[in-house]
Amino acid sequence: MDVMLDLETLGTQPGCVILTLGAVKFDPYNIEREPGPGLYIRPDVDEQIARGREVQEDTLEWWTRQNEEVREEALGTEGRVPVEQMYRELNRFLVGVDNIWAQGPVFDIAILENLYKQYGWPTPWQFWQISDSRTLFKVHGDPRIKGDLLHNALADCVSQAEAVQTIYSRLKIEPRFTK
C-alpha cells in the first residue's frame, strides 16, 4: 500500500507554516480500488508561528485570490490541532506503507522534514520511500481534469492518487517483489 501526501501552506520554503495536511492510502497497481482511507489534519497555525515558522507575504496574497470556500477551509481557525497531534496521527497512518508519494517531494516532504527537525522529531520514512507524482505526470501525461485542482489537501491527494493509478494502468506496470 502507498500513500499520497499533500500540504497546503503559507509559503513555498521548507520553514513555512502548514495550513492543512492530507494523506490517502492507495494501491497504484489496482485502478479498480479507490483511494482510501484518508487523513486530514489542520495543525495549529499560531503554534507554528510562535515556533518560528514563516508566513510568506506572496503566498498569503495568493490565498486571497482563491475561492472563498477553499480559502476559508485552508485559513479558518476551527478544528485546529496541536502540531504534535498531527505528527502522531501521520506516523500512525504511515505504519506499513511501502511508498510515500507527493506532488514534488522538494515541497511537501521538505516542509514536513523541516518541521520534524525543528521540533526534534524523527522522520517516519526513509529517503528511498519517496516517490514524485509531478515527474510521473510530466513524463506520461497528467490525466487529472484541471478543474479538480481545488487546493484542498485531501481532495488533491485523492485526485493525484487516482492519476497515478491511471498511468500505472495505461503502462501496465505491475508490482515487483524482491527477496
C-alpha positions as a Markdown table, in Angstrom:
| # | Residue | x | y | z |
|---|---|---|---|---|
| 1 | Met | 0.0 | 0.0 | 0.0 |
| 2 | Asp | 1.2 | 3.5 | -0.9 |
| 3 | Val | 0.3 | 6.9 | 0.5 |
| 4 | Met | -0.3 | 10.2 | -1.4 |
| 5 | Leu | 0.6 | 13.2 | 0.8 |
| 6 | Asp | -0.3 | 16.9 | 0.2 |
| 7 | Leu | 0.1 | 20.1 | 2.1 |
| 8 | Glu | -1.5 | 23.5 | 1.9 |
| 9 | Thr | 0.9 | 26.1 | 3.3 |
| 10 | Leu | 1.6 | 29.8 | 3.9 |
| 11 | Gly | 4.8 | 29.6 | 1.8 |
| 12 | Thr | 7.0 | 27.7 | -0.5 |
| 13 | Gln | 10.1 | 27.4 | 1.6 |
| 14 | Pro | 10.9 | 24.5 | 4.0 |
| 15 | Gly | 10.3 | 26.6 | 7.1 |
| 16 | Cys | 6.8 | 27.8 | 6.2 |
| 17 | Val | 3.6 | 27.3 | 8.1 |
| 18 | Ile | 1.5 | 24.3 | 7.3 |
| 19 | Leu | -2.2 | 25.0 | 7.0 |
| 20 | Thr | -3.6 | 21.6 | 6.2 |
| 21 | Leu | -2.2 | 18.1 | 5.7 |
| 22 | Gly | -3.9 | 15.5 | 3.6 |
| 23 | Ala | -2.9 | 11.9 | 3.0 |
| 24 | Val | -4.7 | 9.0 | 1.4 |
| 25 | Lys | -3.7 | 5.3 | 1.1 |
| 26 | Phe | -3.9 | 3.8 | -2.4 |
| 27 | Asp | -2.8 | 0.8 | -4.4 |
| 28 | Pro | -1.0 | 2.2 | -7.5 |
| 29 | Tyr | -1.3 | -1.1 | -9.3 |
| 30 | Asn | -5.1 | -1.5 | -8.9 |
| 31 | Ile | -7.2 | 1.1 | -10.7 |
| 32 | Glu | -10.4 | -0.7 | -9.6 |
| 33 | Arg | -9.6 | 0.0 | -5.9 |
| 34 | Glu | -10.5 | 3.6 | -4.9 |
| 35 | Pro | -8.0 | 5.5 | -2.8 |
| 36 | Gly | -8.8 | 5.4 | 0.9 |
| 37 | Pro | -8.8 | 5.7 | 3.8 |
| 38 | Gly | -7.8 | 9.3 | 4.1 |
| 39 | Leu | -6.3 | 11.5 | 6.8 |
| 40 | Tyr | -7.0 | 15.3 | 7.0 |
| 41 | Ile | -5.4 | 17.4 | 9.7 |
| 42 | Arg | -5.5 | 21.2 | 10.3 |
| 43 | Pro | -2.4 | 21.9 | 12.5 |
| 44 | Asp | -2.4 | 25.0 | 14.8 |
| 45 | Val | -1.1 | 28.0 | 12.8 |
| 46 | Asp | -0.3 | 30.2 | 15.9 |
| 47 | Glu | 1.8 | 27.4 | 17.5 |
| 48 | Gln | 3.8 | 27.1 | 14.3 |
| 49 | Ile | 4.4 | 30.9 | 14.1 |
| 50 | Ala | 5.4 | 31.0 | 17.8 |
| 51 | Arg | 8.0 | 28.3 | 17.0 |
| 52 | Gly | 9.4 | 30.5 | 14.2 |
| 53 | Arg | 7.7 | 29.0 | 11.1 |
| 54 | Glu | 7.3 | 31.5 | 8.3 |
| 55 | Val | 4.4 | 33.2 | 6.5 |
| 56 | Gln | 5.4 | 34.4 | 3.0 |
| 57 | Glu | 3.5 | 37.5 | 2.0 |
| 58 | Asp | 3.2 | 36.5 | -1.6 |
| 59 | Thr | 1.7 | 33.2 | -0.7 |
| 60 | Leu | -0.7 | 34.9 | 1.8 |
| 61 | Glu | -1.7 | 37.2 | -1.0 |
| 62 | Trp | -2.2 | 34.3 | -3.4 |
| 63 | Trp | -4.7 | 32.7 | -0.9 |
| 64 | Thr | -6.8 | 35.9 | -1.0 |
| 65 | Arg | -7.4 | 35.3 | -4.7 |
| 66 | Gln | -8.7 | 31.7 | -4.2 |
| 67 | Asn | -12.4 | 30.7 | -4.0 |
| 68 | Glu | -13.9 | 31.8 | -0.7 |
| 69 | Glu | -14.8 | 28.3 | 0.4 |
| 70 | Val | -11.3 | 26.9 | -0.3 |
| 71 | Arg | -9.7 | 29.9 | 1.3 |
| 72 | Glu | -11.8 | 29.5 | 4.5 |
| 73 | Glu | -11.1 | 25.8 | 4.7 |
| 74 | Ala | -7.3 | 26.5 | 4.5 |
| 75 | Leu | -7.1 | 29.6 | 6.6 |
| 76 | Gly | -10.0 | 29.2 | 9.1 |
| 77 | Thr | -9.3 | 28.6 | 12.8 |
| 78 | Glu | -11.9 | 25.9 | 13.5 |
| 79 | Gly | -10.7 | 22.4 | 14.1 |
| 80 | Arg | -7.0 | 23.2 | 14.5 |
| 81 | Val | -4.9 | 20.6 | 16.5 |
| 82 | Pro | -1.5 | 20.8 | 18.2 |
| 83 | Val | 1.3 | 20.1 | 15.8 |
| 84 | Glu | 2.4 | 17.1 | 17.9 |
| 85 | Gln | -1.1 | 15.6 | 17.3 |
| 86 | Met | -0.6 | 16.0 | 13.6 |
| 87 | Tyr | 2.8 | 14.3 | 13.8 |
| 88 | Arg | 1.4 | 11.3 | 15.9 |
| 89 | Glu | -1.6 | 10.8 | 13.6 |
| 90 | Leu | 0.5 | 10.9 | 10.5 |
| 91 | Asn | 3.0 | 8.5 | 12.0 |
| 92 | Arg | 0.2 | 6.0 | 12.8 |
| 93 | Phe | -1.2 | 6.4 | 9.3 |
| 94 | Leu | 2.1 | 5.6 | 7.7 |
| 95 | Val | 2.7 | 2.3 | 9.5 |
| 96 | Gly | 3.1 | -0.5 | 7.0 |
| 97 | Val | 3.2 | 1.9 | 4.0 |
| 98 | Asp | 5.7 | 1.0 | 1.1 |
| 99 | Asn | 6.0 | 4.3 | -0.6 |
| 100 | Ile | 5.0 | 7.9 | 0.0 |
| 101 | Trp | 4.1 | 10.0 | -3.0 |
| 102 | Ala | 3.9 | 13.8 | -3.2 |
| 103 | Gln | 3.4 | 16.3 | -5.9 |
| 104 | Gly | 7.0 | 17.2 | -5.8 |
| 105 | Pro | 8.9 | 16.0 | -2.7 |
| 106 | Val | 11.0 | 19.1 | -2.6 |
| 107 | Phe | 7.8 | 20.8 | -1.5 |
| 108 | Asp | 5.6 | 18.6 | 0.8 |
| 109 | Ile | 8.3 | 16.3 | 2.0 |
| 110 | Ala | 10.9 | 19.0 | 2.5 |
| 111 | Ile | 8.5 | 21.1 | 4.5 |
| 112 | Leu | 7.5 | 18.2 | 6.8 |
| 113 | Glu | 11.1 | 17.2 | 7.3 |
| 114 | Asn | 12.0 | 20.7 | 8.2 |
| 115 | Leu | 9.1 | 20.8 | 10.7 |
| 116 | Tyr | 10.2 | 17.5 | 12.2 |
| 117 | Lys | 13.8 | 18.7 | 12.6 |
| 118 | Gln | 12.6 | 22.0 | 14.1 |
| 119 | Tyr | 10.5 | 20.1 | 16.7 |
| 120 | Gly | 13.3 | 17.4 | 17.3 |
| 121 | Trp | 11.2 | 14.5 | 15.9 |
| 122 | Pro | 12.5 | 11.7 | 13.8 |
| 123 | Thr | 11.2 | 11.4 | 10.2 |
| 124 | Pro | 8.8 | 8.5 | 9.9 |
| 125 | Trp | 10.1 | 7.4 | 6.4 |
| 126 | Gln | 13.3 | 6.6 | 4.6 |
| 127 | Phe | 14.5 | 8.6 | 1.7 |
| 128 | Trp | 14.1 | 5.7 | -0.7 |
| 129 | Gln | 10.3 | 5.5 | 0.1 |
| 130 | Ile | 9.6 | 8.9 | -1.5 |
| 131 | Ser | 8.0 | 9.0 | -5.0 |
| 132 | Asp | 7.2 | 12.0 | -7.1 |
| 133 | Ser | 3.9 | 12.2 | -8.9 |
| 134 | Arg | 4.7 | 15.5 | -10.6 |
| 135 | Thr | 7.6 | 13.9 | -12.6 |
| 136 | Leu | 5.4 | 10.9 | -13.4 |
| 137 | Phe | 2.7 | 13.2 | -14.8 |
| 138 | Lys | 5.3 | 15.3 | -16.8 |
| 139 | Val | 6.7 | 12.1 | -18.4 |
| 140 | His | 3.4 | 10.2 | -19.1 |
| 141 | Gly | 0.8 | 13.0 | -19.2 |
| 142 | Asp | -1.4 | 14.3 | -16.4 |
| 143 | Pro | -4.8 | 12.5 | -16.6 |
| 144 | Arg | -6.4 | 14.8 | -14.0 |
| 145 | Ile | -9.1 | 17.3 | -15.0 |
| 146 | Lys | -7.7 | 20.7 | -14.3 |
| 147 | Gly | -10.9 | 21.9 | -12.7 |
| 148 | Asp | -10.4 | 19.3 | -10.0 |
| 149 | Leu | -7.4 | 21.0 | -8.5 |
| 150 | Leu | -9.1 | 22.9 | -5.6 |
| 151 | His | -6.3 | 23.3 | -3.1 |
| 152 | Asn | -7.9 | 21.1 | -0.5 |
| 153 | Ala | -5.1 | 18.8 | 0.7 |
| 154 | Leu | -7.2 | 15.7 | 1.0 |
| 155 | Ala | -9.1 | 16.2 | -2.3 |
| 156 | Asp | -5.8 | 16.9 | -4.0 |
| 157 | Cys | -4.4 | 13.6 | -2.6 |
| 158 | Val | -7.3 | 11.6 | -4.0 |
| 159 | Ser | -7.0 | 13.2 | -7.4 |
| 160 | Gln | -3.3 | 12.7 | -7.5 |
| 161 | Ala | -3.5 | 9.0 | -6.3 |
| 162 | Glu | -6.2 | 8.3 | -9.0 |
| 163 | Ala | -3.9 | 9.8 | -11.6 |
| 164 | Val | -1.0 | 7.6 | -10.6 |
| 165 | Gln | -3.3 | 4.6 | -10.8 |
| 166 | Thr | -4.4 | 5.7 | -14.3 |
| 167 | Ile | -0.9 | 6.0 | -15.5 |
| 168 | Tyr | 0.2 | 2.7 | -14.0 |
| 169 | Ser | -2.8 | 1.0 | -15.6 |
| 170 | Arg | -2.1 | 2.6 | -19.0 |
| 171 | Leu | 1.5 | 1.4 | -18.8 |
| 172 | Lys | 0.6 | -2.0 | -17.4 |
| 173 | Ile | 3.0 | -1.5 | -14.5 |
| 174 | Glu | 2.8 | -4.4 | -12.2 |
| 175 | Pro | 4.3 | -4.9 | -8.7 |
| 176 | Arg | 7.8 | -6.1 | -8.4 |
| 177 | Phe | 8.6 | -8.2 | -5.4 |
| 178 | Thr | 12.2 | -8.7 | -4.2 |
| 179 | Lys | 13.5 | -11.3 | -1.9 |
